[in-house]
Amino acid sequence: MFVYRILVSLLAIVALASALRRGGPALVRARLGGGGTPAPCPHLWWHGASNGELASARPVLEAVLRARPDLRVVLTANTATGLALARGWALDRVTVRPAPLDLGWVTRRFIRRWRVVAHVTLESELWPHRIRTCPGPVIVLGARMTARTARGWARLPRLAAELTGRLSFVSAQDQGAADRLAAFGLPHAARGPVADLKALYTPPRPDIPADLAQAFARETTWLAASTHEGEEEIVLDAHAAARAADPALRPILAPRHARRGDAVAALAQTRGLTVARRSRNETPGDADIYLADTMGEMPLWYALAGRVFVGGTLVARGGHTPYEPAAFGAALLHGPDVANHAAPFARLEGIALPVRNASELAQGLAALAPPGRQRDAGARAKAALRAETDLDGLVQEIVTRLPQHVEET
């Protein structure tokens, strides 16, 4: 733990400086485990990194709340987008807070203030001080451990063994992650079923503004979803080539980080393309590119687009989830880097179109242009990623490990 304490202390300085810049003293207090007004009763601490993890686990959270009406939850997230998403749910008995830093004294302060009795954490959010300090069971849902992550853990074998030995229940998102956690010492009794929570995603029905509904017919609209630096150039060049063959084609470009809106708009404008920006409430009109540079509106863009390119796959980012666009029945395209979601992309082989560059992306968009083929590809993607997880069984596993009754004081 000594090496970890040194590293996390150094990272905390950077994180607090960022918090002060983004949210002022209030966010700094929250990152140090303060702020907010805890209800005077015990809480389950539920944590996810950001939007994707939280959205995928929402059905589980809601089912746990139904099963345990005596339970209150403090939900934390690392990002502003994750916090906004969770607050938008307005779930009864759930308080949303920025995640505290994983410093020993900060974690103890947070657990004491919120009277934490158990901790549920999602995917790869395995924070040593939280695991060691939590007075009750620690549960990991959709646990993700890649071979690369496992190599990092292997450098600290004693810490890895201590932390995995402390876990009460782990449901890994794939068999590889389950095997790696077992190799580090996860107790046999804590090994739950393999379950990818993202398969539980239920698409909402967003209210589509009239100007967007008029501008974007689903069969002629495509979405570049959650793109990263180095990827937008490819997307813009692909659209220019595809539009030459299909002038009716309309694009929505949604960068992963909304703060990059200015940079992405500049990339389009240097190519002679006109841009309408969602963040400025500009109507799409006849703009060449509609830039969806806002947070928390991805369901709206998925609902509008019949074809979706999954971002983070043409650069070294491991790719983003295909579950959400597939749930909306969109025909999918993706690049070669799908390491973060290898299992679902394997199920999409022969259904989603793989592309490697702007030319292949343009060709893929053209191949999916016929409405019949587009709808068929979308329906097949949705069927291929249909949930196989036993939600009721998973919730029962969680509930049986929580303190049996939590009294308010």
Secondary structure in CASP SS format (residue, H / E / C, confidence):
PFRMAT SS
TARGET T0000
AUTHOR 0000-0000-0000
METHOD secondary structure of the structure
MODEL  1
M C 1.00
F H 1.00
V H 1.00
Y H 1.00
R H 1.00
I H 1.00
L H 1.00
V H 1.00
S H 1.00
L H 1.00
L H 1.00
A H 1.00
I H 1.00
V H 1.00
A H 1.00
L H 1.00
A H 1.00
S H 1.00
A H 1.00
L H 1.00
R H 1.00
R H 1.00
G H 1.00
G H 1.00
P H 1.00
A H 1.00
L H 1.00
V H 1.00
R H 1.00
A H 1.00
R H 1.00
L C 1.00
G C 1.00
G C 1.00
G C 1.00
G C 1.00
T C 1.00
P C 1.00
A C 1.00
P C 1.00
C C 1.00
P C 1.00
H E 1.00
L E 1.00
W E 1.00
W E 1.00
H E 1.00
G E 1.00
A C 1.00
S C 1.00
N H 1.00
G H 1.00
E H 1.00
L H 1.00
A H 1.00
S H 1.00
A H 1.00
R H 1.00
P H 1.00
V H 1.00
L H 1.00
E H 1.00
A H 1.00
V H 1.00
L H 1.00
R H 1.00
A H 1.00
R C 1.00
P C 1.00
D C 1.00
L C 1.00
R C 1.00
V E 1.00
V E 1.00
L E 1.00
T E 1.00
A E 1.00
N C 1.00
T C 1.00
A H 1.00
T H 1.00
G H 1.00
L H 1.00
A H 1.00
L H 1.00
A H 1.00
R H 1.00
G H 1.00
W H 1.00
A C 1.00
L C 1.00
D C 1.00
R C 1.00
V E 1.00
T E 1.00
V E 1.00
R E 1.00
P E 1.00
A C 1.00
P C 1.00
L C 1.00
D C 1.00
L C 1.00
G H 1.00
W H 1.00
V H 1.00
T H 1.00
R H 1.00
R H 1.00
F H 1.00
I H 1.00
R H 1.00
R H 1.00
W C 1.00
R C 1.00
V E 1.00
V E 1.00
A E 1.00
H E 1.00
V E 1.00
T E 1.00
L E 1.00
E C 1.00
S C 1.00
E C 1.00
L C 1.00
W C 1.00
P H 1.00
H H 1.00
R H 1.00
I H 1.00
R H 1.00
T H 1.00
C C 1.00
P C 1.00
G C 1.00
P C 1.00
V E 1.00
I E 1.00
V E 1.00
L E 1.00
G E 1.00
A E 1.00
R C 1.00
M C 1.00
T C 1.00
A H 1.00
R H 1.00
T H 1.00
A H 1.00
R H 1.00
G H 1.00
W H 1.00
A H 1.00
R C 1.00
L C 1.00
P H 1.00
R H 1.00
L H 1.00
A H 1.00
A H 1.00
E H 1.00
L H 1.00
T H 1.00
G H 1.00
R H 1.00
L C 1.00
S C 1.00
F E 1.00
V E 1.00
S E 1.00
A E 1.00
Q C 1.00
D C 1.00
Q H 1.00
G H 1.00
A H 1.00
A H 1.00
D H 1.00
R H 1.00
L H 1.00
A H 1.00
A H 1.00
F C 1.00
G C 1.00
L C 1.00
P C 1.00
H H 1.00
A H 1.00
A H 1.00
R E 1.00
G C 1.00
P C 1.00
V C 1.00
A C 1.00
D C 1.00
L H 1.00
K H 1.00
A H 1.00
L H 1.00
Y C 1.00
T C 1.00
P C 1.00
P C 1.00
R C 1.00
P C 1.00
D C 1.00
I C 1.00
P C 1.00
A H 1.00
D H 1.00
L H 1.00
A H 1.00
Q H 1.00
A H 1.00
F C 1.00
A C 1.00
R H 1.00
E H 1.00
T H 1.00
T E 1.00
W E 1.00
L E 1.00
A E 1.00
A E 1.00
S E 1.00
T E 1.00
H C 1.00
E C 1.00
G C 1.00
E C 1.00
E H 1.00
E H 1.00
I H 1.00
V H 1.00
L H 1.00
D H 1.00
A H 1.00
H H 1.00
A H 1.00
A H 1.00
A H 1.00
R H 1.00
A H 1.00
A H 1.00
D C 1.00
P C 1.00
A C 1.00
L C 1.00
R E 1.00
P E 1.00
I E 1.00
L E 1.00
A E 1.00
P E 1.00
R C 1.00
H C 1.00
A H 1.00
R H 1.00
R H 1.00
G H 1.00
D H 1.00
A H 1.00
V H 1.00
A H 1.00
A H 1.00
L H 1.00
A H 1.00
Q H 1.00
T H 1.00
R C 1.00
G C 1.00
L C 1.00
T C 1.00
V E 1.00
A E 1.00
R E 1.00
R H 1.00
S H 1.00
R H 1.00
N C 1.00
E C 1.00
T C 1.00
P C 1.00
G C 1.00
D C 1.00
A C 1.00
D C 1.00
I E 1.00
Y E 1.00
L E 1.00
A C 1.00
D C 1.00
T C 1.00
M C 1.00
G C 1.00
E C 1.00
M H 1.00
P H 1.00
L H 1.00
W H 1.00
Y H 1.00
A H 1.00
L H 1.00
A C 1.00
G C 1.00
R E 1.00
V E 1.00
F E 1.00
V E 1.00
G C 1.00
G C 1.00
T C 1.00
L C 1.00
V C 1.00
A C 1.00
R C 1.00
G C 1.00
G C 1.00
H C 1.00
T C 1.00
P C 1.00
Y H 1.00
E H 1.00
P H 1.00
A H 1.00
A H 1.00
F C 1.00
G C 1.00
A C 1.00
A E 1.00
L E 1.00
L E 1.00
H E 1.00
G C 1.00
P C 1.00
D C 1.00
V C 1.00
A H 1.00
N H 1.00
H H 1.00
A H 1.00
A H 1.00
P H 1.00
F H 1.00
A H 1.00
R H 1.00
L C 1.00
E C 1.00
G C 1.00
I C 1.00
A C 1.00
L E 1.00
P E 1.00
V C 1.00
R C 1.00
N C 1.00
A H 1.00
S H 1.00
E H 1.00
L H 1.00
A H 1.00
Q H 1.00
G H 1.00
L H 1.00
A H 1.00
A H 1.00
L C 1.00
A C 1.00
P C 1.00
P H 1.00
G H 1.00
R H 1.00
Q H 1.00
R H 1.00
D H 1.00
A H 1.00
G H 1.00
A H 1.00
R H 1.00
A H 1.00
K H 1.00
A H 1.00
A H 1.00
L C 1.00
R C 1.00
A C 1.00
E C 1.00
T C 1.00
D C 1.00
L H 1.00
D H 1.00
G H 1.00
L H 1.00
V H 1.00
Q H 1.00
E H 1.00
I H 1.00
V H 1.00
T H 1.00
R H 1.00
L C 1.00
P C 1.00
Q C 1.00
H C 1.00
V C 1.00
E C 1.00
E C 1.00
T C 1.00
END
